[in-house]
Amino acid sequence: MKRQTRGERGAALLSVLLLVAVMAVIAATALDRLTLATRIAGSAATVDQGRAYAFAAEQIALRRVADLVGRDPAKLTLAGNWLGRDFTLPLPGGEGQAKLGDANNCFNLNSLVAETIPGRFSQRSAAMRQFGELMILLGIDSGEAQAIAGAAADWIDSDSNEGRLGAEDNVYRSMQGAYLPANRKMADVSELRAVRGVTPKIYARLRPWICVLPVTDPVKLNVNTLAPEQAPLVAMLLPGEIGIADARAALAACWLR
């Protein structure tokens, strides 16, 4: 039997140490992945729980709205002191806050188009004028307002033809970080930030006055729930006929009834 030399024994020991080191790295990697998977699972459970709470809040709000509408199906009024009021929702380990508002009292960006056939949208010039007028009433330059109204309508309509003062594919392709217009209904008001001409300052000024509803119907305000400070929305619908001051006075008179 041949004895191992000192060099052979050293090589064997080195091999064992190398194998142990590799196994340690593999074990550490597996542990890291297990920890990450556990955190992801925990985060997913938290998200699901949050969605469940949000759904529950929505159902409670819908029940509340149904009760309000049931009092007088012909109109929704301020009776019951519900508008803008915070409702506390008890939750396991804490509580949530919900606030009800009238979704009709805003400019629906999707009203800039009309759905001529299912899934096909064409520009609605009357709504474009209203949107432009709203921006002017809010202190935005008239030229900028008209250009933004045209570009916003082009963003939603189904074709790729630029409307008057509008913007389509070629305009957005030439921008830094090129992208294309959606050519579909907006899903969230934040999409307006991608429309040509909408600066952060303009968006911040418009945000309290605009909304995105799933329908493209023309804007129909509910004067029974409009607050005096929302007078620009009324003046928007009647340009040249009523100013903000007169609209505010009329709404204030309604609130005093």
C-alpha atoms as a printed R data frame, in Angstrom:
    type eleno elety resid chain resno       x      y       z
1   ATOM     1    CA   MET     A     1   0.000  0.000   0.000
2   ATOM     2    CA   LYS     A     2   1.350  3.317  -1.076
3   ATOM     3    CA   ARG     A     3   1.467  6.036   1.525
4   ATOM     4    CA   GLN     A     4   0.098  9.477   0.649
5   ATOM     5    CA   THR     A     5   2.698 12.126   0.439
6   ATOM     6    CA   ARG     A     6   2.382 15.353   2.372
7   ATOM     7    CA   GLY     A     7   1.451 17.151  -0.878
8   ATOM     8    CA   GLU     A     8  -1.314 14.662  -1.643
9   ATOM     9    CA   ARG     A     9  -2.762 15.027   1.858
10  ATOM    10    CA   GLY     A    10  -2.695 18.820   1.480
11  ATOM    11    CA   ALA     A    11  -4.471 18.620  -1.865
12  ATOM    12    CA   ALA     A    12  -7.169 16.358  -0.397
13  ATOM    13    CA   LEU     A    13  -7.682 18.740   2.532
14  ATOM    14    CA   LEU     A    14  -7.898 21.683   0.141
15  ATOM    15    CA   SER     A    15 -10.510 19.844  -1.925
16  ATOM    16    CA   VAL     A    16 -12.592 19.165   1.187
17  ATOM    17    CA   LEU     A    17 -12.357 22.797   2.286
18  ATOM    18    CA   LEU     A    18 -13.336 23.955  -1.202
19  ATOM    19    CA   LEU     A    19 -16.317 21.598  -1.189
20  ATOM    20    CA   VAL     A    20 -17.414 22.896   2.227
21  ATOM    21    CA   ALA     A    21 -17.089 26.490   1.001
22  ATOM    22    CA   VAL     A    22 -19.207 25.747  -2.089
23  ATOM    23    CA   MET     A    23 -21.852 24.049   0.050
24  ATOM    24    CA   ALA     A    24 -21.876 27.049   2.410
25  ATOM    25    CA   VAL     A    25 -22.418 29.428  -0.519
26  ATOM    26    CA   ILE     A    26 -25.227 27.245  -1.866
27  ATOM    27    CA   ALA     A    27 -26.857 27.091   1.576
28  ATOM    28    CA   ALA     A    28 -26.581 30.871   2.025
29  ATOM    29    CA   THR     A    29 -28.082 31.467  -1.425
30  ATOM    30    CA   ALA     A    30 -30.925 29.058  -0.714
31  ATOM    31    CA   LEU     A    31 -31.584 30.771   2.625
32  ATOM    32    CA   ASP     A    32 -31.638 34.199   0.954
33  ATOM    33    CA   ARG     A    33 -34.089 32.957  -1.656
34  ATOM    34    CA   LEU     A    34 -36.272 31.379   1.003
35  ATOM    35    CA   THR     A    35 -36.261 34.647   2.963
36  ATOM    36    CA   LEU     A    36 -37.145 36.614  -0.183
37  ATOM    37    CA   ALA     A    37 -39.934 34.178  -1.065
38  ATOM    38    CA   THR     A    38 -41.311 34.486   2.469
39  ATOM    39    CA   ARG     A    39 -41.275 38.280   2.252
40  ATOM    40    CA   ILE     A    40 -42.944 38.228  -1.173
41  ATOM    41    CA   ALA     A    41 -45.637 35.898   0.139
42  ATOM    42    CA   GLY     A    42 -46.151 38.158   3.148
43  ATOM    43    CA   SER     A    43 -46.367 41.251   0.939
44  ATOM    44    CA   ALA     A    44 -48.848 39.523  -1.365
45  ATOM    45    CA   ALA     A    45 -50.999 38.597   1.622
46  ATOM    46    CA   THR     A    46 -50.886 42.214   2.845
47  ATOM    47    CA   VAL     A    47 -51.882 43.486  -0.604
48  ATOM    48    CA   ASP     A    48 -54.745 40.996  -0.793
49  ATOM    49    CA   GLN     A    49 -55.891 42.046   2.662
50  ATOM    50    CA   GLY     A    50 -55.738 45.704   1.631
51  ATOM    51    CA   ARG     A    51 -57.809 44.972  -1.457
52  ATOM    52    CA   ALA     A    52 -60.356 43.153   0.653
53  ATOM    53    CA   TYR     A    53 -60.610 46.133   3.008
54  ATOM    54    CA   ALA     A    54 -60.958 48.508   0.043
55  ATOM    55    CA   PHE     A    55 -63.687 46.316  -1.444
56  ATOM    56    CA   ALA     A    56 -65.501 46.264   1.896
57  ATOM    57    CA   ALA     A    57 -65.270 50.060   2.116
58  ATOM    58    CA   GLU     A    58 -66.637 50.326  -1.416
59  ATOM    59    CA   GLN     A    59 -69.592 48.095  -0.567
60  ATOM    60    CA   ILE     A    60 -70.354 50.124   2.558
61  ATOM    61    CA   ALA     A    61 -70.178 53.328   0.501
62  ATOM    62    CA   LEU     A    62 -72.475 51.857  -2.159
63  ATOM    63    CA   ARG     A    63 -74.965 50.862   0.528
64  ATOM    64    CA   ARG     A    64 -74.797 54.388   1.931
65  ATOM    65    CA   VAL     A    65 -75.343 55.918  -1.514
66  ATOM    66    CA   ALA     A    66 -78.235 53.538  -2.187
67  ATOM    67    CA   ASP     A    67 -79.871 54.692   1.047
68  ATOM    68    CA   LEU     A    68 -79.422 58.332   0.051
69  ATOM    69    CA   VAL     A    69 -80.803 57.801  -3.442
70  ATOM    70    CA   GLY     A    70 -83.687 55.781  -2.054
71  ATOM    71    CA   ARG     A    71 -84.943 58.811  -0.148
72  ATOM    72    CA   ASP     A    72 -85.622 60.635  -3.415
73  ATOM    73    CA   PRO     A    73 -84.840 58.611  -6.578
74  ATOM    74    CA   ALA     A    74 -85.409 61.694  -8.734
75  ATOM    75    CA   LYS     A    75 -82.398 63.590  -7.371
76  ATOM    76    CA   LEU     A    76 -79.379 63.329  -5.105
77  ATOM    77    CA   THR     A    77 -79.164 66.169  -2.597
78  ATOM    78    CA   LEU     A    78 -77.099 67.175   0.409
79  ATOM    79    CA   ALA     A    79 -79.668 65.774   2.822
80  ATOM    80    CA   GLY     A    80 -77.959 63.701   5.480
81  ATOM    81    CA   ASN     A    81 -74.753 65.765   5.521
82  ATOM    82    CA   TRP     A    82 -72.876 63.095   3.582
83  ATOM    83    CA   LEU     A    83 -70.898 65.113   1.024
84  ATOM    84    CA   GLY     A    84 -67.193 65.316   1.873
85  ATOM    85    CA   ARG     A    85 -67.766 63.799   5.282
86  ATOM    86    CA   ASP     A    86 -65.284 61.257   6.648
87  ATOM    87    CA   PHE     A    87 -66.746 57.862   7.535
88  ATOM    88    CA   THR     A    88 -64.788 55.664   9.934
89  ATOM    89    CA   LEU     A    89 -64.544 51.984   9.054
90  ATOM    90    CA   PRO     A    90 -63.499 49.643  11.900
91  ATOM    91    CA   LEU     A    91 -60.829 47.191  10.782
92  ATOM    92    CA   PRO     A    92 -58.927 44.438  12.606
93  ATOM    93    CA   GLY     A    93 -56.047 46.163  14.328
94  ATOM    94    CA   GLY     A    94 -57.093 49.675  13.347
95  ATOM    95    CA   GLU     A    95 -59.550 51.674  11.320
96  ATOM    96    CA   GLY     A    96 -59.965 53.168   7.861
97  ATOM    97    CA   GLN     A    97 -61.367 56.422   6.574
98  ATOM    98    CA   ALA     A    98 -63.721 56.800   3.605
99  ATOM    99    CA   LYS     A    99 -65.081 59.966   2.060
100 ATOM   100    CA   LEU     A   100 -68.069 60.220  -0.276
101 ATOM   101    CA   GLY     A   101 -68.340 62.683  -3.130
102 ATOM   102    CA   ASP     A   102 -70.544 63.249  -6.165
103 ATOM   103    CA   ALA     A   103 -68.645 61.898  -9.175
104 ATOM   104    CA   ASN     A   104 -70.713 64.030 -11.549
105 ATOM   105    CA   ASN     A   105 -69.270 67.303 -10.285
106 ATOM   106    CA   CYS     A   106 -66.066 67.392 -12.297
107 ATOM   107    CA   PHE     A   107 -64.987 67.508 -15.910
108 ATOM   108    CA   ASN     A   108 -64.849 63.939 -17.196
109 ATOM   109    CA   LEU     A   109 -61.846 63.759 -19.522
110 ATOM   110    CA   ASN     A   110 -63.425 60.849 -21.379
111 ATOM   111    CA   SER     A   111 -66.273 63.147 -22.429
112 ATOM   112    CA   LEU     A   112 -63.813 64.701 -24.906
113 ATOM   113    CA   VAL     A   113 -64.833 61.892 -27.252
114 ATOM   114    CA   ALA     A   114 -68.049 60.193 -28.287
115 ATOM   115    CA   GLU     A   115 -68.251 56.416 -28.706
116 ATOM   116    CA   THR     A   116 -69.732 56.227 -32.201
117 ATOM   117    CA   ILE     A   117 -69.616 52.427 -32.283
118 ATOM   118    CA   PRO     A   118 -68.407 50.070 -29.531
119 ATOM   119    CA   GLY     A   119 -64.699 50.688 -29.007
120 ATOM   120    CA   ARG     A   120 -64.503 53.476 -31.593
121 ATOM   121    CA   PHE     A   121 -64.098 57.067 -30.389
122 ATOM   122    CA   SER     A   122 -64.364 60.379 -32.225
123 ATOM   123    CA   GLN     A   123 -63.771 63.873 -30.888
124 ATOM   124    CA   ARG     A   124 -66.631 65.808 -29.272
125 ATOM   125    CA   SER     A   125 -66.058 69.475 -30.120
126 ATOM   126    CA   ALA     A   126 -68.525 70.779 -27.505
127 ATOM   127    CA   ALA     A   127 -66.627 69.035 -24.704
128 ATOM   128    CA   MET     A   128 -63.316 70.306 -26.071
129 ATOM   129    CA   ARG     A   129 -64.647 73.868 -25.864
130 ATOM   130    CA   GLN     A   130 -65.829 73.253 -22.303
131 ATOM   131    CA   PHE     A   131 -62.456 71.873 -21.253
132 ATOM   132    CA   GLY     A   132 -60.679 74.815 -22.830
133 ATOM   133    CA   GLU     A   133 -63.049 77.231 -21.098
134 ATOM   134    CA   LEU     A   134 -62.466 75.543 -17.733
135 ATOM   135    CA   MET     A   135 -58.725 75.959 -18.103
136 ATOM   136    CA   ILE     A   136 -59.109 79.626 -19.020
137 ATOM   137    CA   LEU     A   137 -61.339 80.176 -15.981
138 ATOM   138    CA   LEU     A   138 -58.625 78.610 -13.838
139 ATOM   139    CA   GLY     A   139 -56.076 81.114 -15.106
140 ATOM   140    CA   ILE     A   140 -54.382 79.073 -17.826
141 ATOM   141    CA   ASP     A   141 -53.384 80.959 -20.975
142 ATOM   142    CA   SER     A   142 -56.053 80.757 -23.688
143 ATOM   143    CA   GLY     A   143 -53.645 79.469 -26.353
144 ATOM   144    CA   GLU     A   144 -52.277 76.798 -24.033
145 ATOM   145    CA   ALA     A   145 -55.791 75.823 -22.966
146 ATOM   146    CA   GLN     A   146 -57.015 75.293 -26.532
147 ATOM   147    CA   ALA     A   147 -53.894 73.325 -27.456
148 ATOM   148    CA   ILE     A   148 -54.207 71.058 -24.407
149 ATOM   149    CA   ALA     A   149 -57.906 70.460 -25.082
150 ATOM   150    CA   GLY     A   150 -57.117 69.463 -28.668
151 ATOM   151    CA   ALA     A   151 -54.190 67.263 -27.674
152 ATOM   152    CA   ALA     A   152 -56.215 65.549 -24.926
153 ATOM   153    CA   ALA     A   153 -58.989 64.726 -27.394
154 ATOM   154    CA   ASP     A   154 -56.413 63.365 -29.856
155 ATOM   155    CA   TRP     A   155 -54.944 61.260 -27.043
156 ATOM   156    CA   ILE     A   156 -58.266 59.441 -26.635
157 ATOM   157    CA   ASP     A   157 -59.808 59.348 -30.124
158 ATOM   158    CA   SER     A   158 -59.318 56.215 -32.198
159 ATOM   159    CA   ASP     A   159 -57.656 57.694 -35.289
160 ATOM   160    CA   SER     A   160 -54.119 58.938 -35.811
161 ATOM   161    CA   ASN     A   161 -55.130 62.155 -37.566
162 ATOM   162    CA   GLU     A   162 -54.203 65.359 -35.775
163 ATOM   163    CA   GLY     A   163 -57.193 67.525 -34.975
164 ATOM   164    CA   ARG     A   164 -57.039 71.299 -34.819
165 ATOM   165    CA   LEU     A   165 -54.264 72.194 -32.360
166 ATOM   166    CA   GLY     A   166 -54.034 68.491 -31.524
167 ATOM   167    CA   ALA     A   167 -51.139 66.042 -31.284
168 ATOM   168    CA   GLU     A   168 -50.803 62.500 -32.567
169 ATOM   169    CA   ASP     A   169 -48.106 59.869 -33.103
170 ATOM   170    CA   ASN     A   170 -45.541 62.056 -34.903
171 ATOM   171    CA   VAL     A   171 -45.540 64.645 -32.120
172 ATOM   172    CA   TYR     A   172 -44.955 62.123 -29.338
173 ATOM   173    CA   ARG     A   173 -42.360 60.170 -31.320
174 ATOM   174    CA   SER     A   174 -40.258 63.324 -31.575
175 ATOM   175    CA   MET     A   175 -40.258 63.879 -27.807
176 ATOM   176    CA   GLN     A   176 -37.477 62.788 -25.488
177 ATOM   177    CA   GLY     A   177 -38.351 59.295 -24.294
178 ATOM   178    CA   ALA     A   178 -40.695 58.797 -27.255
179 ATOM   179    CA   TYR     A   179 -44.091 57.194 -26.695
180 ATOM   180    CA   LEU     A   180 -47.479 57.022 -28.428
181 ATOM   181    CA   PRO     A   181 -50.952 58.289 -27.499
182 ATOM   182    CA   ALA     A   182 -53.313 55.719 -26.020
183 ATOM   183    CA   ASN     A   183 -56.148 56.085 -28.575
184 ATOM   184    CA   ARG     A   184 -58.571 54.763 -25.988
185 ATOM   185    CA   LYS     A   185 -60.477 56.039 -22.967
186 ATOM   186    CA   MET     A   186 -58.349 57.234 -20.102
187 ATOM   187    CA   ALA     A   187 -58.220 54.928 -17.091
188 ATOM   188    CA   ASP     A   188 -56.924 57.504 -14.611
189 ATOM   189    CA   VAL     A   189 -56.604 61.288 -14.491
190 ATOM   190    CA   SER     A   190 -52.817 60.932 -14.203
191 ATOM   191    CA   GLU     A   191 -52.748 60.028 -17.915
192 ATOM   192    CA   LEU     A   192 -53.313 63.704 -18.662
193 ATOM   193    CA   ARG     A   193 -49.722 64.350 -17.587
194 ATOM   194    CA   ALA     A   194 -48.536 62.531 -20.724
195 ATOM   195    CA   VAL     A   195 -50.534 64.815 -23.041
196 ATOM   196    CA   ARG     A   196 -48.518 67.417 -24.909
197 ATOM   197    CA   GLY     A   197 -48.515 70.801 -23.220
198 ATOM   198    CA   VAL     A   198 -49.548 69.571 -19.768
199 ATOM   199    CA   THR     A   199 -46.829 70.746 -17.397
200 ATOM   200    CA   PRO     A   200 -46.668 69.721 -13.717
201 ATOM   201    CA   LYS     A   201 -47.935 73.195 -12.799
202 ATOM   202    CA   ILE     A   202 -50.916 72.981 -15.165
203 ATOM   203    CA   TYR     A   203 -51.741 69.445 -14.031
204 ATOM   204    CA   ALA     A   204 -51.686 70.505 -10.370
205 ATOM   205    CA   ARG     A   205 -54.070 73.343 -11.173
206 ATOM   206    CA   LEU     A   206 -56.456 71.090 -13.097
207 ATOM   207    CA   ARG     A   207 -56.378 68.045 -10.800
208 ATOM   208    CA   PRO     A   208 -59.161 69.136  -8.385
209 ATOM   209    CA   TRP     A   209 -61.504 69.850 -11.295
210 ATOM   210    CA   ILE     A   210 -61.094 66.812 -13.526
211 ATOM   211    CA   CYS     A   211 -61.983 63.142 -13.273
212 ATOM   212    CA   VAL     A   212 -62.070 60.007 -15.389
213 ATOM   213    CA   LEU     A   213 -65.356 58.132 -15.541
214 ATOM   214    CA   PRO     A   214 -65.865 54.885 -17.486
215 ATOM   215    CA   VAL     A   215 -68.431 56.554 -19.761
216 ATOM   216    CA   THR     A   216 -68.024 59.164 -22.505
217 ATOM   217    CA   ASP     A   217 -71.331 60.931 -21.867
218 ATOM   218    CA   PRO     A   218 -71.311 64.749 -21.908
219 ATOM   219    CA   VAL     A   219 -70.697 66.394 -18.544
220 ATOM   220    CA   LYS     A   220 -73.860 66.674 -16.442
221 ATOM   221    CA   LEU     A   221 -73.347 68.506 -13.176
222 ATOM   222    CA   ASN     A   222 -75.564 67.889 -10.157
223 ATOM   223    CA   VAL     A   223 -76.410 71.406  -8.970
224 ATOM   224    CA   ASN     A   224 -77.964 69.894  -5.838
225 ATOM   225    CA   THR     A   225 -74.522 68.887  -4.560
226 ATOM   226    CA   LEU     A   226 -72.278 71.550  -6.110
227 ATOM   227    CA   ALA     A   227 -70.495 73.722  -3.554
228 ATOM   228    CA   PRO     A   228 -70.061 77.476  -4.157
229 ATOM   229    CA   GLU     A   229 -66.303 77.011  -4.607
230 ATOM   230    CA   GLN     A   230 -67.052 74.759  -7.587
231 ATOM   231    CA   ALA     A   231 -68.500 77.704  -9.520
232 ATOM   232    CA   PRO     A   232 -65.955 77.402 -12.394
233 ATOM   233    CA   LEU     A   233 -67.640 74.133 -13.411
234 ATOM   234    CA   VAL     A   234 -70.948 75.943 -13.896
235 ATOM   235    CA   ALA     A   235 -69.323 78.862 -15.719
236 ATOM   236    CA   MET     A   236 -67.537 76.329 -17.959
237 ATOM   237    CA   LEU     A   237 -70.876 75.088 -19.298
238 ATOM   238    CA   LEU     A   238 -72.186 78.583 -20.049
239 ATOM   239    CA   PRO     A   239 -69.242 80.577 -21.424
240 ATOM   240    CA   GLY     A   240 -70.075 84.219 -21.940
241 ATOM   241    CA   GLU     A   241 -73.428 83.816 -20.194
242 ATOM   242    CA   ILE     A   242 -72.408 83.494 -16.566
243 ATOM   243    CA   GLY     A   243 -69.188 84.313 -14.766
244 ATOM   244    CA   ILE     A   244 -67.592 82.658 -11.765
245 ATOM   245    CA   ALA     A   245 -68.904 85.284  -9.337
246 ATOM   246    CA   ASP     A   246 -72.523 84.912 -10.484
247 ATOM   247    CA   ALA     A   247 -72.255 81.121 -10.479
248 ATOM   248    CA   ARG     A   248 -70.814 81.176  -6.965
249 ATOM   249    CA   ALA     A   249 -73.634 83.418  -5.737
250 ATOM   250    CA   ALA     A   250 -76.265 81.143  -7.282
251 ATOM   251    CA   LEU     A   251 -74.737 78.041  -5.713
252 ATOM   252    CA   ALA     A   252 -74.425 79.757  -2.338
253 ATOM   253    CA   ALA     A   253 -78.125 80.581  -2.489
254 ATOM   254    CA   CYS     A   254 -78.883 76.895  -3.112
255 ATOM   255    CA   TRP     A   255 -76.783 75.852  -0.095
256 ATOM   256    CA   LEU     A   256 -78.666 78.276   2.139
257 ATOM   257    CA   ARG     A   257 -82.021 76.719   1.344
